[in-house]
Amino acid sequence: MDVYLVDGTYELFRHYFALPYSRDEGGNETGAVRGVLTSIVGMLEEGATHLGVATDHVIESFRNDLYKGYKTGAGVDPLLISQFGPLERALMSLGVKVWPMVEYEADDALAAAAERAGRDPRVERVLICTPDKDLAQSVRGTRVVQLDRRKGEIRDEAAIRARFGVGPESIPDYLALVGDSADGFPGLPGWGARSAGVVLSRYPHLKDIPKDASDWDVRVRGSVKLAETLRERWADANLFRRLATLRTNIGVFESVDELEWKGPGTEFGQLCTNMRAPKLRDRVRAMVQHRTVTG
C-alpha cells in the first residue's frame, strides 16, 4: 500500500489564495475548506486508500518559547484562520484521519507519521504531500518521499541531494546555517545555500565542522570568515538547528490501518449541504458505491 500524508495547513493557505470567497448557509467563509475537501476527494478518487492530514490548529507551538522571532499567526487574514477548525471537522466527517496540532506543528505530525508508516513492511511508499523544506529531512531513499502535488513532482533522496547539496539527515543543519524565512529564523550571516551545501556535504552536522577553516578539506569562498561566524554564533546555530528539527516522538497512530479510508460519516452529507457543495457530496457517494461494488 501507499500512504499519503497531507500538509493541511499548506493546502488551506494554497486554496485560500487561489479560490474565490464562498459562504456557507450560515454566512461563514468556507471557500478554502471546500477547496481542500475537493482536493482530498480527488486523491481518493485517484486510488488513495490510506491517508492522513496534519493541521496547525493554532499557528504557535513550543518553538515560540524557544525563539521570540519564530513565526506566529500575526498578520494572517482572520478569514483564513477561521477556517482551520471547520476544515478539521469537515475532514473528520469525510472519514479522513486528522492530526490538529497545538503544542507541536503540522510538520512534526507529518514527520512522526512518515517515520511510523515507514517502519511497516506492508507499506510500499510513504508520500509526504508538501513542498516545505523542513520535511526533506524525513525522506528516506525512494520509499519515503515528498510529493509536491501542485507541481506534480516527487522528491526522493537523490532529488533532495540535488536540490540542497546535502542528504536528508543534514537538512536541520542546512536550515540552521541558511535560515528559513517561512519559519522566522535568519540563519548565520554570510552563510548561503552554496557554502552550506558544500561544507555539510563533507561534514554532515554542525558539530562535525572543524572550528578552524584551515582544517576544512573543502574549498569555499570566504571560509575563514564563515568559520569565524560559526564559532561566534555557535549558540544561535544550535538554536536554529533545534527549531528546524522535526519531532517524531509524538503520538499519531498505532497502526497504518487507522489511515485506511472507509467512507464518510453520516454527517458528511449535511455538511456538504450547509457548504452549498452538493456535487462534492454526490462524488463521495458515487465513490463509496463504486468501492462497494468492486469489493
N, C-alpha and C positions, 0 to 999 in steps of 0.2 A: 504494500500500500504506500501511497504518497501522503504526507502530512503537510497541510498548508497552515502557516502561522501568519496572521494578518495584523499589520500595524493599524489599528482602528483610528488612532489619533491622526496619523498621516492621511488616512483615507478621508476622515471627516474634514480636515483642513483642505485637502485637494478638491473635494466636491463642493465645499462651501464657496470657494473662489471660482469654481468652474461652472456652476449651475445657477440659474435664476432663483430668486426667492420663491418659496411655496409655503402657503399657510395650511394648517390642518383645520378641521371643523371648529376647533376652539380658538382659532386665530393665532396659534403658536407657529413660529417659523420652524419648518421641518425639511426644507429643501435638501440640505446636506445629508440628513438622515435617510431620506428617500434615495439619494444618490448612492450612499454606501450600501444600503439594503439591496438596491438593484444590482450593484457590482458583485455582492456576495452571492446573490441568487444566480447571477451569470456564471460564477465559478462552480456552483453546484450543478447547473445545467450542463456545464462542460465536463462533468465527471468527477469533481472533487468529492471525496467521501468522508475524509477526516479533516476537521477544520477547527481552528481556534482563533479568537480575536482578542487582542490586548488593547486597552484604552487607558488614557490618563484621566481617571475620574476627577482628580484635581491636578493642575499643572505642576504645583510644587511637590517636592519629595525630600527625602533625607539629605539629598545633596545641597539643598538650600541652606541647611545648617552647617555644612562644611565650607561653603564658599558664598559670600554675600552677593557676588556678581552672577551667580548661576541663574538660568532662565526662570522667569515667573510668568504668571498669567497677565501681568500688566501690559496694557496696550492691545490685548486680544479682544476683538469685537464681542461684546456681550451676547449678540445673536448667535455667534459661533459657540461660545462657552455654554450657552443654554441648551445646546443640542447633544451634549455628551451623555447626560442621563437618559434622554429619550432614545438615543442610539443604542445604548447598552440594553435597555428594556426591549427595544424592537428586535435586536439580535437574539436575545434570550427567547422571545416569543417565536422567532423563526426556528428555534431549536439549535442554535449555534452556541458553542462553549465560549464564554466571555470572561476575561480577567480585567475587572475595573481596578486600576492601581491607585493607591492613596499614599502609603509610605514609600513605595518604590515607584518606578516608572514603567510605562508600557514596554520599553526596550528591555528592561530587566525580565519582565514576564516572558517576552519572546525568546530571550537568551536561555532562560531556565527551561522553557518548553522545548526548545530546539535540542538542548543537551539531553533532556529526559527522553524525547522521542528518538533521538539518535542512538540511544542505548538499546532500543527494542529491535531485535533481529528481524521482526516481521516488517519493519519499515524499510522500504527501498530508498526513499529520498525524503528529506525534510526541506521544504521551500519556505524561507522566511521572506514574506511579502512586504518589503520596504526597501527604499533606496538609501536609507540612513547609513552613514559611515560607521556609526557605533556598532551595528550588527555585523559588520565584516569580521569582527573578532570571533563570531560564532560559527563561521564557515569551516567545514571540515571536508577536504578533498572534493569529491564530486557528489557526496552523499548528503551533506548539509550545505545548502547553497542559499544565496539571496536571489529573489526574483523581483525585478523592477517591473511591475505589471503595466505601468504607463508606457514604458519603452519596449516592453516585451523582451527584456534582457535577463538571462540567468548568469549569475556570477559565482563561479566555483573558486576553489583556492588559487588556481592558476590565474584567473581573472583578477582576483584581489591583489596578487603579487604584481601583475602587470599594471594595475591602476595606482597602487601606492608604493610599490618598490619593496614591500615587506610582506611577510606572511600574516595570517590572522592573529597569531599569538602576539604580534608586535603592535597591533592597532592601538591599544591603550597608550603605549609608549609614544607612538607616532602622533596621536592626537594631543598628548601632553606637551610635545615639542612645538607642533604647528598650531595648536589651538582648535577650537570648534565654536565658530560664531553662533551656530544654531543653539548651542547649549550655554553660551555666555562666558566661556573662559578663553583667554587670549593666547595661550602658549608662551614660548620664550622669545624675546627679541632676537632677530637675526636668523632664527631657525625657520626654514621654509620647507616646502614639500620635497624638493630635491635633496637638500642636505640631510633632512631627517631620514628620507628613504635610503640614501647611500650609507649613512652611519649605522642605522638599525638593521640594514641587510647583513652587516658584518657583526654587529653587537645587538642582538635581538631585543634587549631590555635596557632601560636606563641604567640599572645597576651594573650592567656589563661594559658600559662605555668607559674607557680609560679617562681619568681625570685630566691627564696631560695630553694635548694633541700630538705631541711628539711620539706618543705610544700608539697612535692610531695607525692601522695598516690599510687605510682607505684614504683617497685623495678628495678633499672637499675644500672649495674656496673659502677662505676666512676661518679655517679650522681652529686656529689659536683663539680667536675671539669667541667662536662657538663654544669651545671647551671652557673658556673663562666664564661665559654666561651661564653655562650649565652648572659650574661649581658655585657661582654666586647665587643662582636661583634654584638651587637644588631642592629646597623645601617646596617652592612653588611647583616645580616639575613633578614632584611626587604627589602633591595635592591634585594637580591636574590629571595625573595618571589614575589616581583613585576615583576622581569624578568620571573618567572615561571608561572605567572598568565596570562591565555589567555584572550584576549579581545573579548567580544561578542557583543559589541555595534557598529559593523561595518556593512555596507550595503552589503548583499549578494544576497538576493532575497526578493520579496514581498510575493510571494506565492509559495508553493511547486509545483504548476502546471508548473512553469518555469523550473523545473528539469525533466519534462517528455521528454523522448527521442522520437522524431517524425521522425527520419530518418536523413540521411546525407544531406549536402548542395550539390549544383550542382558541386562544385569544388572538391569534395572528390575523385571522380574517377580519375581526372587528378593528384591529389596529390599522389594517390597510384601508378600511372604510373611513376611519377617522382621519387618515392621512390623505384621503381622496386618491388612493392608488389601487383601484380595482384590478388593473392589468397585472400588477405585481402579485396580488392575491391569486389571480387566475393562473399565472405562470407557475406558482408554487403548487397549486392544486394539480395542475397537469403533470408536473414533475413527480409528485407523490404517486399519482395514478400510474404513470409510466413505470416507476420503480416497482410498484406493487405487481403490475402485470408481468414485468420482465424478471421478477424474482429478486 
